[in-house]
Structure formats: C-alpha cells, structure tokens
Amino acid sequence: MRKELALAGAALLFLNACSQGSGDTEEGTSETLDIYTTIFPIEDWTKKIGGDYVDVTNMVPVGSDAHTYEPTPTEMVKVASADAFFYSGAGMEAFADKVVSAVDGEDVVTLEATDGVKLIADSHDHDHSHGEEEHDHDHNHDHDGEADETVNIEGVSDHYHSGDHVHLTAIAPEEVDSNEWQWYTLAAEEDAWEVAEGNESAEYEGTAEDGQQIQAKLLDENQEVIAQSNPVMISIDDHDEDGHDDHGHSHGEFDPHVWLDPVLSIELAENIKNQLVEMLPEQEDYFNENYDELVRQFEELDSGFKEVAENAELDTFIVSHAGYGYWEERYGFNQIGIAGISPTNEPSQSQLVQTIDHAEELGLNYVLFEPNITPAVAEVVQSEIGAEAMTIYPLEALTDEDVANDEDYFSLMHKNVETLRTVLSAE
C-alpha cells in the first residue's frame, strides 16, 4: 500500500510540475517565457509577436520617463530570475546597462532591439537662430547677423573624447573676396558668444568642450559680417577602452527615438521575433505569423505619414522636446524642439527668445505637448505666440488614461498622424 501511495504521489508531483512549466494555447502546449521590457513599444511588440507564449512585464511604470527612470533592487532581482530582458538601446534607457550587467552570468537572455538598425545622429540642439545671430561679441563692431549662412565648416567629428584637439576649416563661398575670418564660441549653458582669440584665419584650433558651439564669420574691410556658418556642436563621448560602449552604440551620439519611424520599427520588431524564435524554435511559425501582421500595420502607418507629407501646406511643427528627428529624416517634416533630445534639457533664455521669434515668423498656430512631461518653457512659448495646444504621443510610456482606453502602439501613432494632419494643414 505504501509503495502504491508513493508512486501515486510521484505521479501527482510530475503532473503538477508539467502544469506549472507550460501553458495551454491554441497552438498546443509549450513553455511561457517570462520577459521584462523597458519602453512601451518594446513591450507592445513583444506581446503581439509572442502572443500566448510570453508573459511580458514593463519595468518603466505608467507615466514615467525612461530617460531618468531607475529600477529598484527588488525589480533587479525579478529581472535576474526572468527568461529574458528586452530593451530598445541607443542610449534611450540609462538604466539598461545596469540591468544587463546585473544579469550577466545569470540564465537571462538580453536583447538590444536597435542592434543593427541604422540610427540617425542626435543633432537636435537648442539653436533656432536660423541665420539671425543677434549677439554682441564684445568688440568694437556690431555683428547685425543679417549675412547669409553660406560658410561651410569641415572637420567636425561625430564625437570627441575629453581633452581632444578640435581642428576645423571654414570654406568661404566662391563669390566672396575676403580672407578676414573670426571664430566665435558659445559654452554649454551660457548665453553670450565669445571671440575665439588666436583664430583669425580659415582654420580653427581649440580643445573639445562638451556642448560647446562654434561659428565662423567672414568679415569685409569694414569688419562687417558678409558671410557666416551655422554653429556646429562639440559632443564629448568618452568610450571604454575599445572605443564603444558595451552594446555597440555611443550613448548620446544617436537619436534614440527610433520606434517613431514605422519603417525602422519593422527591423526592431524583427529582432524581437528572431530572439523569440531562438528561445522557442518550436513556435517559429506562430511568431512569424504574428510578426507579419505587425509588418502590415507598420506599412499602413507609414502610408498615413506619407499622405500627410504629400498634402501638407506647412512643413514645420513646434513641439515640447526635440524627439521627432526620425519624422524629419523619413518624411521631410521639420521640428522646432523647445527642449532638447531629452525633455529634461531646457534651453537658455536667449535660445527661448529665438524659438519664439522663429515660430512667429512661420505663423505656427499650434504647440505640441506630450502627455507625460510638459516643460514649463513649452507653456511659455505657447503663451507668447498665442498658439493652441495639441497632444503628441512619444510612446516611451503610456499614461493612466491610455491604459484605461486600451491604447496600443498603432492606435497612438495613428493619433499622431491625425495631429500632424491638423498642425501642418494637410486636411
């Protein structure tokens, strides 16, 4: 009798173990993967592709900012016991490297979804002068800033290391007969441009300072400006010994908001799909079918953006932070970002004035605000130009209202299309 009870108990334990380690789905019985994600698009696409075979938890809480979010020790422990950690990368989530390092050596698969995706440079600073320099450079002649920005600057590196030597060359327009050069610099967080002493030729020599802007001006015999360049930005990016960060991207060098591009999003989703197939190869057909449906929706979304671009009477919109460079690259829109690539980077007073002036010149009637973060300076701009406020969705994280309305990536992106249709007069 005891032997029979022991056998029955063992059988029951075996059945319980099988039940706990599998999930019944339409495709049959298979393991369910426990996956942690970061920003909302990665969460949404992982759920849609993985379907019945994934249990997805997003680390960044609803309404939070992935740029500044920091996981708690408890959350780190949970990720270390999961099957996988999927994140966007490209410098989007400052905490992602910490998570990857923490789970190194654990049985946790990590995926940087932007791996292999061609990203655009993070080139959106706060300079909106658009050829209207209005600084007095503290010398005896007045730079009225009316000269065309026809000088080209060559030699700017994508990034520098601390203490690097900066060598730039100014190329004058062919029709200008002058060799009287003057260079100016604007330090990060400063409002006043300064003369770069010792740089009175077409060659500029200096030391790299993070966030510093440099501009070349060509003068006539009366020391009046006859041609000038656009300011160029110096970016410091101190890599580790191999010249890269741990995941192939130089944080701060690229615009991380790649999920806003429907075409490039296909590549991110494919990376997710491929990783899921690698983890559960027996469900390859299921994952491929779900991925193909996502591709169809991405292509439909792309068509919506193209339609707006083709019919738009305006090509510029003003937005609370400069996170929409991929729309500029893909569809030819122009953004005026009141804050920088991160919504926590606010402009100086003079840059804010330039932004307001430029918006008034273009006759912009709307300011686009993001639902999670609204920089106070954006409200100032809206008030100064008398513009109407509209909502744009960056999709990094949902709001409580989005969750209540059961919004997903595609529903919010289609709302963005309709917002642009109104703002750019593409009705």
C-alpha positions in Angstrom: 0.0 0.0 0.0 2.8 2.4 0.9 4.5 1.7 -2.4 1.4 2.4 -4.3 0.9 5.7 -2.4 4.5 6.7 -3.1 4.0 6.0 -6.9 0.7 8.0 -6.9 2.4 10.9 -5.1 5.3 10.9 -7.6 2.9 10.9 -10.5 1.0 13.8 -9.0 4.2 15.8 -8.5 5.2 15.1 -12.1 1.8 16.3 -13.4 2.0 19.4 -11.2 5.5 20.2 -12.5 4.4 19.8 -16.1 1.4 22.0 -15.5 3.4 24.8 -13.9 6.1 24.8 -16.6 3.8 25.0 -19.6 0.9 27.0 -21.0 -2.1 25.7 -23.0 -2.5 27.7 -26.1 -4.3 27.5 -29.5 -1.1 26.1 -30.9 -0.7 23.4 -28.4 1.3 23.1 -25.2 4.5 25.0 -24.8 6.6 26.9 -22.3 5.6 30.5 -21.5 8.6 32.9 -21.5 8.9 35.5 -18.7 10.2 38.6 -20.3 11.0 42.1 -18.9 11.0 45.1 -21.2 11.7 48.8 -20.8 9.8 51.3 -23.0 6.2 50.7 -24.2 6.8 49.9 -27.9 9.2 47.1 -27.0 6.6 45.8 -24.5 3.7 46.1 -27.0 5.6 44.4 -29.9 6.9 41.6 -27.7 3.3 40.9 -26.5 1.9 41.0 -30.1 4.6 38.7 -31.5 4.9 36.4 -28.6 1.2 36.1 -28.0 0.2 33.1 -25.9 3.8 32.2 -25.3 5.1 35.3 -23.5 4.4 36.9 -20.1 5.7 40.5 -20.5 6.3 43.0 -17.7 7.4 46.5 -18.5 9.9 47.9 -16.0 9.2 51.6 -16.5 5.9 52.5 -14.7 3.0 54.1 -16.5 3.5 57.8 -16.7 7.3 57.7 -16.1 10.2 58.9 -18.1 12.5 56.2 -19.4 15.3 58.7 -19.7 15.5 59.2 -15.9 13.9 56.0 -14.5 16.0 53.9 -12.1 14.9 50.3 -11.2 14.6 49.3 -7.5 16.7 46.4 -6.1 13.6 44.3 -5.9 13.0 44.8 -9.7 16.5 43.9 -10.5 16.1 40.7 -8.6 12.9 39.9 -10.6 14.7 40.5 -13.9 17.5 38.2 -12.8 15.0 35.4 -12.4 13.3 36.0 -15.7 13.9 34.3 -19.0 14.8 37.5 -20.9 15.3 41.3 -20.8 14.4 43.2 -24.0 15.3 46.9 -24.2 15.5 49.5 -27.0 19.1 50.6 -26.6 20.8 53.5 -28.5 21.1 55.3 -25.2 17.4 55.5 -24.6 17.2 53.8 -21.2 20.1 55.0 -19.0 19.4 52.1 -16.6 19.6 49.3 -19.2 23.4 48.8 -19.0 23.0 48.4 -15.2 20.4 45.7 -15.7 22.5 43.9 -18.3 25.5 43.9 -16.1 23.4 42.7 -13.1 22.1 39.7 -15.0 25.5 38.8 -16.6 26.2 35.2 -15.7 22.6 34.5 -14.9 20.4 32.4 -17.3 18.8 35.5 -18.7 18.7 36.4 -22.4 19.3 40.1 -23.2 18.2 41.8 -26.4 19.0 45.3 -27.6 16.3 45.8 -30.1 18.1 48.5 -32.0 21.1 46.3 -32.7 22.0 46.5 -36.4 19.4 49.3 -37.1 20.7 52.4 -38.9 20.1 55.3 -36.4 20.2 59.0 -37.1 22.6 61.3 -35.3 21.5 63.2 -32.2 21.9 66.6 -33.9 19.0 68.5 -32.4 20.3 71.1 -30.1 18.7 74.3 -28.9 19.9 76.6 -31.6 17.0 78.0 -33.5 18.6 81.2 -34.7 18.2 80.3 -38.4 20.6 82.9 -39.7 19.6 85.6 -37.2 22.5 85.9 -34.8 21.8 88.8 -32.5 24.7 88.6 -30.1 27.1 91.4 -29.5 30.5 89.7 -29.3 32.0 92.4 -27.1 34.2 94.2 -29.6 34.0 97.5 -31.4 31.9 96.5 -34.3 28.3 95.3 -34.4 27.5 91.9 -35.9 24.0 92.5 -37.1 23.6 88.8 -38.1 22.0 89.6 -41.4 24.6 87.7 -43.5 23.6 84.5 -45.3 24.8 81.3 -43.7 26.9 80.3 -46.7 30.1 79.3 -45.0 30.7 75.6 -44.6 32.7 74.1 -41.7 34.6 71.0 -42.3 36.4 68.6 -39.9 33.7 68.2 -37.2 33.9 64.7 -35.7 30.7 62.8 -34.7 32.1 62.9 -31.2 35.3 63.8 -29.3 36.9 62.5 -26.1 37.7 64.7 -23.2 40.7 66.9 -24.0 40.7 66.2 -27.7 42.1 68.8 -30.1 39.5 70.3 -32.4 40.6 71.4 -35.9 38.0 72.9 -38.1 38.2 74.5 -41.5 35.9 77.2 -42.8 35.1 77.2 -46.6 34.0 80.5 -48.0 31.5 80.9 -50.8 33.3 81.3 -54.2 31.8 84.8 -54.9 33.2 86.3 -51.7 36.6 88.0 -52.0 37.8 88.3 -48.4 40.1 86.4 -46.1 39.2 88.2 -42.8 38.0 85.4 -40.5 36.8 85.5 -37.0 35.6 82.5 -34.9 33.2 82.5 -32.0 32.4 80.0 -29.3 29.3 79.5 -27.1 29.9 77.4 -24.0 27.2 75.0 -22.9 24.6 76.6 -20.6 25.9 80.1 -21.5 24.0 82.8 -23.4 26.9 85.0 -24.6 29.1 84.2 -27.6 32.8 84.9 -27.2 35.6 85.6 -29.7 37.9 82.6 -30.1 41.2 84.6 -29.7 44.0 83.5 -31.9 41.7 82.2 -34.6 41.8 84.8 -37.3 42.2 82.5 -40.3 40.0 79.9 -42.0 41.5 77.4 -39.6 40.1 76.9 -36.0 42.2 75.3 -33.3 40.8 74.5 -29.9 40.1 72.0 -27.1 36.9 69.9 -27.1 34.3 71.0 -24.6 31.1 69.1 -24.3 28.1 71.1 -25.6 30.2 74.0 -26.9 29.0 75.6 -30.2 31.5 77.1 -32.7 30.7 79.5 -35.5 32.9 81.1 -38.3 32.2 84.5 -39.7 33.8 86.2 -42.7 34.3 90.0 -42.5 34.9 92.7 -45.0 37.4 95.6 -44.8 35.0 97.5 -42.5 34.8 94.5 -40.2 31.2 93.9 -41.2 29.9 90.3 -41.5 29.5 89.3 -45.1 29.1 85.5 -44.7 28.8 83.1 -41.8 28.3 79.5 -40.9 25.7 77.7 -38.9 27.0 76.9 -35.4 28.4 73.4 -35.0 28.1 71.4 -31.8 31.0 69.7 -30.0 29.9 66.4 -28.3 32.1 64.6 -25.8 31.6 60.8 -25.6 34.2 59.0 -23.5 34.0 55.4 -24.5 35.6 52.5 -22.7 38.9 51.0 -24.0 37.6 49.6 -27.2 36.1 52.9 -28.3 32.5 51.8 -27.8 30.0 51.2 -25.1 29.1 47.7 -24.1 26.4 47.3 -26.8 27.8 48.9 -29.9 26.2 52.3 -29.5 27.8 55.5 -28.2 25.2 56.8 -25.8 24.3 60.4 -26.7 25.6 60.1 -30.2 22.3 58.8 -31.7 18.7 59.9 -31.6 17.2 57.0 -29.6 13.5 57.6 -30.6 13.7 55.1 -33.4 10.4 53.5 -32.7 8.7 56.6 -34.1 9.8 55.6 -37.6 7.4 52.9 -38.8 9.9 51.6 -41.3 12.7 51.2 -38.9 10.3 49.8 -36.3 9.9 46.8 -38.6 13.6 46.0 -38.0 13.2 46.3 -34.2 10.2 44.0 -34.3 12.1 41.5 -36.4 14.9 41.4 -33.9 12.4 40.7 -31.2 10.8 38.0 -33.4 14.1 36.3 -34.1 15.0 36.3 -30.4 11.7 34.6 -29.6 12.2 32.0 -32.3 15.7 31.3 -30.9 14.2 30.8 -27.4 11.2 28.8 -28.6 12.0 27.3 -32.0 9.0 25.0 -32.0 6.8 28.1 -32.2 8.6 29.7 -35.2 5.5 29.6 -37.5 3.4 31.2 -34.8 5.8 34.0 -34.1 6.3 34.6 -37.9 2.6 34.9 -38.5 2.2 37.5 -35.7 5.2 39.4 -36.9 3.8 39.5 -40.5 0.7 41.1 -39.1 2.8 43.8 -37.4 4.6 44.5 -40.6 1.3 45.0 -42.4 0.3 47.6 -39.7 3.7 49.3 -39.8 3.3 49.7 -43.6 -0.2 51.1 -43.2 1.1 53.6 -40.7 3.9 54.6 -43.0 1.4 55.3 -45.7 -0.5 57.6 -43.4 2.6 59.7 -42.7 3.4 59.9 -46.4 -0.1 61.1 -47.2 0.2 63.9 -44.6 3.7 64.9 -46.0 2.4 65.0 -49.6 -0.7 67.1 -48.7 0.8 69.4 -46.1 0.8 73.2 -46.7 3.3 73.6 -43.8 6.4 71.6 -43.2 7.3 72.7 -39.6 5.8 72.0 -36.2 6.8 73.2 -32.8 6.9 70.6 -30.0 7.8 70.4 -26.3 11.0 68.4 -26.9 13.1 67.5 -29.9 12.3 63.8 -30.0 10.9 63.6 -33.6 14.0 63.6 -35.8 13.0 60.3 -37.4 10.0 62.0 -38.9 12.2 64.7 -40.3 14.5 62.1 -41.8 11.8 59.9 -43.2 9.0 62.3 -44.3 10.7 65.7 -44.6 8.9 67.4 -41.7 10.8 70.0 -39.6 10.6 70.1 -35.8 11.3 73.0 -33.5 12.0 71.3 -30.3 11.7 73.6 -27.3 13.6 71.3 -25.1 16.4 69.1 -26.4 16.5 65.4 -27.3 15.7 64.7 -23.7 12.7 66.6 -22.3 14.8 67.5 -19.2 17.2 69.6 -21.3 15.8 73.1 -21.3 17.0 76.0 -23.5 18.7 79.2 -22.3 16.7 82.4 -22.2 18.2 83.7 -25.4 17.5 80.4 -27.2 13.9 80.5 -25.9 13.5 84.0 -27.4 14.9 82.8 -30.7 12.4 79.9 -30.7 9.5 82.2 -30.1 10.6 84.6 -32.8 11.1 81.8 -35.3 7.6 80.3 -34.5 6.0 83.7 -35.0 7.8 84.2 -38.4 6.5 80.9 -39.6 3.0 81.7 -38.4 2.7 78.4 -36.4 -0.7 78.1 -34.7 -0.1 75.0 -32.6 2.4 73.8 -29.9 2.5 70.0 -29.4 2.7 68.8 -25.9 3.5 65.3 -24.6 1.1 63.8 -22.1 3.8 62.6 -19.6 6.1 65.6 -19.4 5.4 69.2 -20.2 8.4 71.5 -19.7 7.4 74.9 -18.3 9.2 76.6 -21.2 6.9 75.0 -23.7 3.9 76.7 -21.9 5.8 80.0 -22.1 6.2 79.6 -25.9 2.6 78.6 -26.3 1.5 81.7 -24.4 3.9 84.1 -26.2 2.9 83.1 -29.8 -0.8 82.6 -28.9 -0.9 79.0 -30.1 -3.3 76.3 -29.5 -2.1 73.2 -27.5 -2.4 69.8 -29.1 -1.2 66.4 -27.8 1.6 64.4 -29.5 2.5 60.9 -28.2 6.2 60.0 -27.8 5.1 56.4 -26.8 8.0 55.9 -24.4 5.4 55.1 -21.7 1.7 55.1 -21.5 -0.4 57.3 -19.3 -3.2 56.0 -16.9 -5.7 57.4 -19.4 -4.0 55.4 -22.3 -4.2 52.2 -20.2 -7.9 52.9 -19.4 -8.6 53.4 -23.1 -6.8 50.2 -24.1 -4.4 52.1 -26.4 -1.6 50.3 -28.2 1.3 51.5 -30.3 -0.7 51.7 -33.5 -3.7 53.5 -32.1 -1.5 56.2 -30.6 0.7 56.5 -33.7 -2.4 56.9 -35.9 -3.5 59.7 -33.5 -0.1 61.3 -34.1 -0.7 61.2 -37.9 -4.1 62.9 -37.4 -2.5 65.6 -35.2 0.2 66.3 -37.8 -2.6 66.5 -40.4 -4.1 69.3 -38.5 -0.9 71.1 -37.4 0.6 71.0 -40.9 -2.7 71.9 -42.7 -2.8 68.7 -44.6 -6.6 68.3 -44.4 
